[in-house]
Amino acid sequence: MKKMVNALLLLVLALNFSACVVSARAPRAHYWVRGYYVIDPYGHRHWVPGHYR
């Protein structure tokens, strides 16, 4: 169970990093992120609303 949580955290970090790279390459410094789902250890999906990066 713990390995799965760690893998999920790594995945979220990787997504955040790639989004930062994309925003760095984009002509505009900030862009709107619609949002994304986070799945907790119990398998429930949580919607994280969009925000400016």
C-alpha positions as CSV (number, residue, x, y, z in Angstrom):
1,M,0.0,0.0,0.0
2,K,2.8,2.4,0.9
3,K,4.6,1.7,-2.4
4,M,1.5,2.7,-4.3
5,V,1.2,6.0,-2.4
6,N,4.8,6.8,-3.1
7,A,4.4,6.0,-6.7
8,L,1.3,8.3,-6.8
9,L,3.2,11.1,-5.2
10,L,6.1,10.7,-7.7
11,L,3.5,10.7,-10.5
12,V,2.0,14.0,-9.2
13,L,5.4,15.5,-8.9
14,A,6.4,14.5,-12.4
15,L,3.1,16.0,-13.7
16,N,3.8,19.2,-11.9
17,F,7.4,19.3,-13.2
18,S,6.3,18.7,-16.8
19,A,3.7,21.4,-16.4
20,C,6.3,23.8,-15.2
21,V,8.6,22.9,-18.1
22,V,5.7,23.6,-20.5
23,S,4.9,26.9,-18.9
24,A,8.6,27.9,-19.1
25,R,8.6,27.1,-22.8
26,A,5.3,28.9,-23.5
27,P,5.5,32.5,-24.7
28,R,3.3,33.6,-21.7
29,A,4.7,33.0,-18.3
30,H,1.4,32.0,-16.8
31,Y,-1.3,29.8,-18.2
32,W,-4.5,28.3,-16.9
33,V,-4.6,24.8,-15.6
34,R,-8.2,23.4,-15.7
35,G,-7.5,21.0,-12.9
36,Y,-6.8,17.4,-12.3
37,Y,-7.9,14.4,-10.3
38,V,-6.0,13.1,-7.2
39,I,-6.7,9.6,-6.1
40,D,-6.1,9.0,-2.4
41,P,-4.9,5.7,-0.9
42,Y,-8.5,4.5,-0.5
43,G,-9.2,4.8,-4.2
44,H,-11.4,7.9,-4.0
45,R,-11.0,10.6,-6.6
46,H,-10.6,14.2,-5.6
47,W,-10.9,17.0,-8.1
48,V,-8.3,19.7,-7.7
49,P,-9.5,22.8,-9.4
50,G,-7.4,24.7,-11.9
51,H,-5.1,27.5,-10.9
52,Y,-2.5,29.8,-12.5
53,R,1.1,28.5,-12.7
